[in-house]
Amino acid sequence: MNTQDFIKIEEQYGAHNYHPLDVVIEKAEGVWVYDVDGNRYLDCLSAYSAVNQGHVHPEILKALLEQAKKVTLTSRAFRNDQLPLLYKELSEMTGYDMSLPMNSGAEAVETAIKLVRKWAYQVKKVPRHQAEIIVAGNNFHGRTVTIISFSTEPLYRDDFGPFTPGFVVVKYGDADAIEKAITPNTAAVMLEPIQGEAGVIIPPDGYLKKVADICKKNNVLLVADEIQTGLCRTGKLFAAHHEDVRPDVVVVGKALSGGFYPVSAVLADEPILGLFAPGEHGSTFGGNPLAAAVARASLRVLREEKLAERAEKMGEYFVEQLSEIPSPHIKEVRGKGLLIAVELKPEAGGARRFCETLKSRGILAKETHDNVIRFAPPLVIEKETIDWALPIIRETLNMP
């Protein structure tokens, strides 16, 4: 079957909850993906930063296959020999005492919400069921009903209420707005250090540090959603590290499995994460031995291949080169590490047409919020590959 055959089947039998580019991928390796018609493309999305280590990394694949031959699922009713080692390695790599593994990023965000609410009642002594969490406008933390309850994107909310209470939304990048929104019932402030889905929105310098200081002063927890920005994507292990901030709670996912398997986790120190009691929270698949083995290998690749350093170096070069493109369509180029956005002027006719042209020329990038093209290739990308892509990107961004 060819591309159109697969698209026809998908459109007939699948829910239309995505608007993908019309490329049907059948295999991948490193930074390259291949479609069913034999065409090769440079992946500049990395499955929204889930394949930081590159597609089908051989070391992670080896761990997956070896563990799959032994045992894949025990549930948490029993212990397994991989999860304790993942706990230990996560702690050693991130500096947090404890972790709680889940599957999807949204599950981990839900876990963090439950955790900070329990902390508010047990430690801060907020009146029961009155805890509030401050979040930022234009956030993206997932798709569950509770999470969309504090989204400001109408498309994510309009037909899905009633919504979960307990959230206060303030403007992103405005630390003073957070300080003004804090009340005695405030349990936490939850932020993305860089807003990915909003269009790679980078807050003002010092923002996260000021928010951390405000939280500390007011006995409020700081939760960093590092699902997309974490695990080396921005040139540091966590994006919060660019401002030497250590959040009280960190949420990770995506690249925690290198794209092989859904794995996420919440990280915190024992006085916070130790509040959960048996039976209060869990997941049949969360922390399963296959997931743990894959996550361990994924962390090892990030560390041994120094992918944070590579992201920083390659990202600086990529942003520098993109910034020099003399296109009448470009409003701004911004980025941190290999999380990069090219924002187009409103009169450019939208980012989608540029992404479709890039696809026809062998580069897969995806529009976000209509006028932004995101470039986020796997962190294993080499300078020579960026140099191959740049003339294509320049030519595309200068089309009528």
N, C-alpha and C positions, 0 to 999 in steps of 0.2 A: 504493500500500500504506500501511496505517496502522501505528501503533506496535506493536500486537500481532502483526501479520504479520511484521515485521522480527524481533521477539523470538523468535517461533516458529522462524524459519529459523536464527537464531543459535544457539538452544539445541539444534537438531537437528544442525547441521553443524559447530559450533565446539567446541573443547575448553573445558571448564568451569573454567578457571583464574582467573576473576574473578567477583565478585558485584556487578555494577554496579547502580546505580539504574535503574529501568525508564523511561528517557527515551532516545529515539532522535534524536540531533542531526543535522540536515542542513545547517545553515549557522550562521555566527557572525560577529560584528563587535564589536570593542572588548571590552566587558565582558559582552556579551549573546550568548546562543546561542538557536537556534530549533529546535524539533523538527519531525518529519514531519507532525504534526497542526496545525502553525501556532502553537503556544504559544511564548511568549518566557520566558526564564529569565535571571536574573543568575548568572553563573558565579563561584562562590566557591571554586573549586579551582584554576583556571588550569592544568589538566593537570599537577598537582603542581609548579607554579611554572615550567612550560615556556613559558607565554605571558605572561610579565611585561609585555611590550610591548603586550598586548591581542591579541585574535584578528584574524587576517588584516590585520596592520598594512600600510597602503598602501605605505610605503617599502620594507619587507622584501619584500612581494609584487612590487613593481617590480623589485627586484634579482634575485629568483628567476626571473621571466619573462625578463628581459633575458639572464641567464646561460644559461638553459635553451635559448635560441635559438642560442647560440654553441657551447658544449661543456659536457657534464655530467660526464664521467668520462674521465680519462686514465690512471688508476692512478698509483702513485708510481714506475713505471718511467720516466716522463717528467715534466718539470716543467710547471707551468701558470702563468698570469699572475695568478691570484687568491690562491693560497696564500702567496706571499712577502709580499703586502700584509696578509693576515690575521696572519701572524707579527708583522710590524712594529706593527700596530695593537693587537694583544693586549699586546705588550711595553710600548708607550707608555701603554696604559690601566691595566695592572696593576702595572707596575714590575718584572716578571720578565724575565730575559734571553732566555729561549727558551720555546717551547711545542711540544707534540707532539699533533696532532689525531687523534681517533678518531671513532667514531660514537655509540654509546650511552654512558650514564654508567657502566654496569658495565664496558665495555671500558676506559674511562679509569681506573677504579679498578684493574683488572687491570694496566694499564700502570704505574701508580704502584707497585704491589706489586713488579713486576719491576724497576723502576728503583731502589727503595730496597734491594732485595736485591743488585743489582749494585754499588751504592754501598758496601754493607756489605763485600762481598768485595774490591772493587778499592781502596777508600779506607780503610775502617776496619780491614780485614784480619781480618774475622771468618772462622773456618774455613769452607771451602766447604760450602754446603748446610746450614749450622747457624744461619742468620740467623733472628731472631725479630722479629715485629711485635706491638706492644701495641695492643689495641683496647678499646672500651668495651662493656659489656653493653647490651642493647637497641638495638644499632646497626642501621642499614640502609644497606648500601653497594651492594646489587645482588643478582642472582639466580644468578650462575654457581656452579659447584660449589666453586671456591676461596673465593668470597665467603661462601657460606652455611656454609662450614667454620668461620667465626668468628662466625656469628650465634648469638644465644641464644634465638631464637624457634623452639620445637619444630616448628611448622607448616612452616617453611622448610627444616628439616633432616631430619626423622625418616626419610623414605623415600628419601633421596638420597645416603647414604654409600657407600663410604668417603670420608673427608674429607682435605683438604690440610693437612698439618702446618705448624707454624711460627708459630702465633698464640697470644697470651696475652691472656685476657679479664679486665678489671678493672671495677670499678663506675664508671659514668659520674658525673662531677662530683667525683670524689675524686682530687685531684692526688697526695696522699700514696701512694695505692695504685699509681699509675703509677711513682712513684719507687722503691717497694719491689719492683716487678716487673722493673725494669731489671737486665740482666745484661751481661757483656761481649759477648754475642752479639746484643744488642738493636740492630736496624737503625733502627727508626722507631716512633713513636707515631702512629696514624691515628685521627682523631676527626671527628665532625660538630660544628661550633661550637654548633649547636642540633640536637637530634635530631628530625627532622621526622616520620618514620613512627612513631616511638615515642610520638607525641602532642604534638609541639612542646614537648619537654623542654628548658628553658633552665637551663644549669648555674649554680652560684653565681657571683656577681661575683668576678672575679679568677682564675677557674679556668683559663681558657685561657692567661693571662699566666704563671701559676705553672707550667703544663705546659711552656710554651715555655722558661722559665728552666731547668727540670729537664732538658729535652732538650739545651739548649745546654751545660749543665754536664757532661753525661754523653756528649757526642759522639753524640747520637741525633737523627735527622731528625724534624721535626714535619710530618705530612701532614694537611692540612685538606680534608675532603670537603665542598666548597661547591656540589655539584650542585644541591641544592634551596635552600640558604640564600644562595648567591652571586648576583652580577649584580643587585644592588640590592634584592632581596626584603625584607631586614630593615632597610632604611634606610641601609645603607652598600654600597659596591661588593661587599665581602665581609663576612660576619658576624664574621670574626676581627678586623676593623678596629675593632669596638666596644671592644676591649681593647688597641688599638694593637699587635696581634700580626701579625708577618709570617712565616707558616709557610714552611718550606723548600720544600714542595711543595704546590700547590693543584690540586684536581681540579674541573673545571667541566663543565657540560653543560646540559641542559634549555633555559633561556632563551638560551643561546648561539646558538640558531637562531630564537628567537621563536616556536617551535612549528611551523615550516614543514618541518623536515627534521632527522633525527638528526645532531647535531654535539656533540662533547665534546672536551675537551683536558686535558692535564696541563701545568702551568706550574711552572717552576723556573729557577734560575740556571744558567749554563753549566757550572760545576764539577760539577753534579749531572746535569742533563739532557744535557750533552755527553758523558756516558759511553756512551750508546747508539752502537753501531757499525752500519754498513750490514748488513742481513740479520738482525739480532738481534730486531727487532720491527717490526711493520707491519700494514697493513690495506689491502685493495684500494680500499675506498671512503673511508678516512680521509684527510682533506685534499683531497678532490676539488674541482674548481673550482666546482661548484654549491654545495656545502656552504660553501666559503670565502666565496663571494659573499654567501650568505645570512647567515653569521656576521658578516661585516663590516657589513652593513646593520643587523643586530640590535644590535651594539655601538654603532653610530652613534645609533640611536634611544634606547638607554639613556642615552647621554651628552647628546645634544642636547635631549631632553625632560626631563632632570634627574629621572629616575625614582627615584633613590635618595632625593632630597629629598622627592619626592611620597609615596613609601612611608613615610618617617618621619612626615610630617605626617598623612597619612590614617590610618596605623596607630595613632598616638597617639589620634586622635579615635575610631576604631572601638573600640579596647580600652577607652577611657574610658566610652563609651556602653554597651558590653556589660557592663562591670563594675557598672553601675548597675541592671541588670535584677534586679528582686526576684523571683527564682524559687526555689522550694524544691528544684529539681532541680540547681542549679548548685553545684559544689564549688569551682571556681576558674576564673578567666579569666586567661590569660597570653599574651604575645606579644612580638614584636620586629618593628617595621615592620609589613608586611602579611602576616606569618606568625603567625596567631593561633589559639589553641585555647580552646574552652569545655569544661572537663572536668566531667562530670556525676557525681553521687553514684551509687554502685552500685545503690541502690534506685530509681533513675530508670527502670530498665527498658531500659537500653542506648541508645546514640546513634542506632542505625539508624532507630528509629521517628520520631525527631525530624527526621532527614534526609529521610525519606520524606514527612513532613508539609510540611517546607520546600519540597520539590520540587513538591508539589501546589499550593503558593502562590507559585511562581515564583522560587525560590532553589535553586541547586544547590550543596550542600555535601556532604562525605563523612565518614563516621565512620572513626575509626582507633582501634585497640586497644579496641574495644567501647564505651568510655564517653567518648570524646572526639570533639567536632565541630570540624573544622578550617575556619577561614575564611581564605582566601588568594586574594582576587580579583586580577585583573590590576592592575598598578601604575598604570594610566591611569584608574582609578576616580576619580570626583569625589564631593565631599561630598554633593551632592544625591542621588546614587545610594545612598550609604550611608544617608542619611536616609530614603529610600524603603524600604530593606530593614529598618531597625531595628524599626518597629512589627510587621512580620511575624515577625521573630526573637523579639521580646519575647512576642508572643502564643503562638508555638509553644513556647517554653521554659517557658510557664506552663500548658500543657495538662496534663490529669490523667495 
